[in-house]
Amino acid sequence: MFSEFINGIYSKIAGIPFDTLLWIVWGSFAAVFVATLFLSLCVPKIKAASKKPFFYLVNAFAALTFGAFLTEEGLPQSVLAAVIFWCAGYLLYGLLCVTTKSKKRAAIQSQVAISSLPQAPAPAKPPVMRAEVPAAKSTVRLEHAISVTDRLLQKNLGKGDRQELEKLKNTLAVLQMKGALTPSESDILNDNFNALLKLMAKYNV
């Protein structure tokens, strides 16, 4: 049954003149290529679509070329004809891909080009202006901190505690000379007073 079906198809194909058969196969492929190229250039959706289906057609028409040559020539000649046709079809496939770049590829190239540009530095935030805070309004009274320092120095202090306390006293003296403290200087005063509180608790002052 199947052999009769195949033999019937073969007899019909073999009855077609060889040149006419090649014109049908290659002419059909040429028509497909021209139509695909024209639609890719004119229709954006087709231009953006993958061209892989055309590559599959190249393989199919290479097989048709091989079969057509087998009706007239031997196996080596048929294989050579199919290989030559496949190479020519593959070149046309490459030409089709080059002349109809997809939107996705163009977007990727545009993104790469933008990312390669030097980035502008971010605008610096303007510094926040803070008004100076008078010493009288500070959370810690400077005079009280100095008096605590003097009382602690009269104690029998350890060497390390005495050195730290002398540094605190010098800092407090500088702050006292300024008269008006900035916010950062008020923070320094608070830190020093916290250190004094630890020493006061340690030496029962």
C-alpha positions as CSV (number, residue, x, y, z in Angstrom):
1,M,0.0,0.0,0.0
2,F,2.6,2.5,1.1
3,S,5.1,1.4,-1.6
4,E,2.4,1.9,-4.3
5,F,1.7,5.4,-2.9
6,I,5.4,6.4,-2.9
7,N,5.9,4.8,-6.4
8,G,2.9,6.8,-7.7
9,I,4.4,10.1,-6.4
10,Y,7.8,9.2,-7.8
11,S,6.4,8.4,-11.2
12,K,4.5,11.7,-11.3
13,I,7.6,13.7,-10.3
14,A,9.9,11.8,-12.7
15,G,7.4,12.6,-15.5
16,I,8.2,16.3,-15.1
17,P,11.2,17.5,-17.1
18,F,14.3,18.0,-15.0
19,D,14.8,21.6,-15.8
20,T,11.1,22.3,-15.2
21,L,11.3,20.6,-11.8
22,L,14.3,22.7,-10.8
23,W,12.6,25.9,-11.9
24,I,9.6,24.9,-9.7
25,V,11.8,24.2,-6.6
26,W,14.2,27.1,-6.9
27,G,11.6,29.5,-8.3
28,S,9.4,28.8,-5.2
29,F,12.3,29.4,-2.9
30,A,13.1,32.7,-4.7
31,A,9.5,33.8,-4.4
32,V,9.4,33.0,-0.7
33,F,12.7,35.0,-0.1
34,V,11.5,38.1,-2.1
35,A,8.1,38.1,-0.3
36,T,9.7,37.7,3.1
37,L,12.2,40.5,2.4
38,F,9.5,42.8,1.1
39,L,7.2,42.2,4.0
40,S,10.0,42.6,6.5
41,L,10.9,46.0,5.1
42,C,7.3,47.2,5.0
43,V,5.5,45.6,7.9
44,P,6.9,46.4,11.4
45,K,5.5,43.3,13.1
46,I,7.2,41.0,10.5
47,K,10.4,43.1,10.7
48,A,10.5,42.6,14.5
49,A,9.7,38.8,14.3
50,S,12.3,36.1,14.3
51,K,13.6,35.0,10.9
52,K,14.2,31.4,12.0
53,P,11.2,30.0,10.0
54,F,13.0,31.2,6.8
55,F,16.1,29.2,7.9
56,Y,13.9,26.1,8.3
57,L,12.6,26.7,4.8
58,V,16.2,26.7,3.6
59,N,16.7,23.2,5.0
60,A,13.4,22.0,3.5
61,F,14.3,23.4,0.0
62,A,17.7,21.9,0.2
63,A,16.1,18.5,0.7
64,L,13.8,19.2,-2.3
65,T,16.9,20.1,-4.3
66,F,18.5,16.8,-3.3
67,G,15.4,14.8,-4.3
68,A,15.0,16.7,-7.6
69,F,18.6,15.9,-8.6
70,L,18.2,12.2,-7.7
71,T,15.6,11.9,-10.4
72,E,18.2,12.8,-13.0
73,E,21.7,12.5,-11.5
74,G,23.5,10.1,-9.2
75,L,23.9,10.4,-5.4
76,P,27.2,12.4,-5.4
77,Q,25.9,15.0,-7.8
78,S,22.6,15.2,-5.8
79,V,24.5,15.7,-2.5
80,L,26.7,18.4,-4.0
81,A,23.7,20.2,-5.5
82,A,21.9,20.2,-2.1
83,V,25.0,21.5,-0.3
84,I,25.5,24.3,-2.8
85,F,21.8,25.3,-2.5
86,W,22.0,25.2,1.3
87,C,25.0,27.5,1.4
88,A,23.3,29.9,-0.9
89,G,20.1,29.8,1.1
90,Y,22.1,30.3,4.4
91,L,23.7,33.4,2.9
92,L,20.3,34.8,2.0
93,Y,19.1,34.0,5.5
94,G,22.0,36.1,6.9
95,L,21.2,38.9,4.5
96,L,17.6,38.8,5.6
97,C,18.6,39.1,9.3
98,V,21.1,42.0,8.6
99,T,18.7,44.1,6.5
100,T,15.7,43.6,8.9
101,K,17.0,44.1,12.4
102,S,14.4,43.5,15.0
103,K,13.2,46.1,17.5
104,K,14.5,44.1,20.4
105,R,18.0,44.1,19.0
106,A,17.8,47.8,18.2
107,A,16.5,48.5,21.8
108,I,19.4,46.5,23.2
109,Q,22.0,48.4,21.1
110,S,20.4,51.7,22.2
111,Q,20.5,50.7,25.8
112,V,24.2,49.7,25.5
113,A,25.0,53.0,23.9
114,I,23.2,55.0,26.6
115,S,24.9,53.0,29.4
116,S,28.3,53.7,27.9
117,L,27.8,57.5,28.2
118,P,29.4,59.2,31.2
119,Q,26.9,59.6,34.0
120,A,26.3,63.0,35.3
121,P,27.0,63.3,39.0
122,A,24.0,63.6,41.2
123,P,23.3,67.1,42.4
124,A,24.7,67.8,45.8
125,K,22.1,68.5,48.5
126,P,22.4,72.0,49.9
127,P,23.7,71.9,53.5
128,V,21.1,72.3,56.1
129,M,21.8,75.6,57.9
130,R,21.5,75.3,61.7
131,A,21.3,78.4,63.9
132,E,23.8,78.7,66.7
133,V,22.5,77.8,70.1
134,P,23.5,80.0,73.0
135,A,25.3,78.3,75.8
136,A,22.5,79.3,78.2
137,K,20.0,77.2,76.2
138,S,22.2,74.1,76.0
139,T,20.8,71.0,77.6
140,V,23.8,70.9,79.9
141,R,25.1,73.9,81.8
142,L,28.8,74.4,81.0
143,E,29.5,75.9,84.4
144,H,28.1,72.8,86.1
145,A,30.3,70.5,84.0
146,I,33.4,72.6,84.9
147,S,32.6,72.5,88.6
148,V,32.2,68.7,88.5
149,T,35.5,68.4,86.7
150,D,37.2,70.3,89.5
151,R,35.7,68.2,92.2
152,L,36.8,65.0,90.4
153,L,40.3,66.2,90.0
154,Q,40.6,66.5,93.8
155,K,39.8,62.7,94.2
156,N,42.4,60.0,94.2
157,L,42.0,59.1,90.5
158,G,43.5,56.4,88.5
159,K,46.1,57.4,86.0
160,G,43.9,56.8,83.0
161,D,40.9,58.5,84.5
162,R,43.0,61.5,85.5
163,Q,44.3,61.9,81.9
164,E,40.8,61.6,80.5
165,L,39.5,64.1,83.0
166,E,42.3,66.6,82.1
167,K,41.4,66.3,78.5
168,L,37.7,67.0,79.3
169,K,38.7,70.0,81.4
170,N,40.7,71.5,78.5
171,T,37.8,70.9,76.1
172,L,35.3,72.6,78.5
173,A,37.7,75.5,78.9
174,V,37.8,76.1,75.2
175,L,34.0,75.9,75.0
176,Q,33.6,78.3,77.9
177,M,35.8,80.9,76.0
178,K,33.5,80.8,73.0
179,G,30.5,82.1,74.8
180,A,28.0,80.8,72.2
181,L,27.9,77.2,71.1
182,T,27.1,75.8,67.7
183,P,25.0,72.6,67.5
184,S,28.1,70.5,67.0
185,E,29.8,72.1,70.0
186,S,26.7,71.5,72.1
187,D,26.9,67.8,71.1
188,I,30.6,67.8,72.2
189,L,29.5,69.3,75.6
190,N,26.8,66.7,76.0
191,D,29.3,63.9,75.3
192,N,31.8,65.2,77.7
193,F,29.1,65.5,80.4
194,N,28.1,61.9,79.9
195,A,31.7,60.9,80.5
196,L,31.7,63.0,83.6
197,L,28.6,61.2,84.9
198,K,30.4,57.9,84.6
199,L,33.3,59.2,86.5
200,M,31.0,60.7,89.1
201,A,29.3,57.4,89.7
202,K,32.7,55.6,89.8
203,Y,34.2,58.0,92.5
204,N,30.9,58.8,94.3
205,V,30.9,62.5,93.6
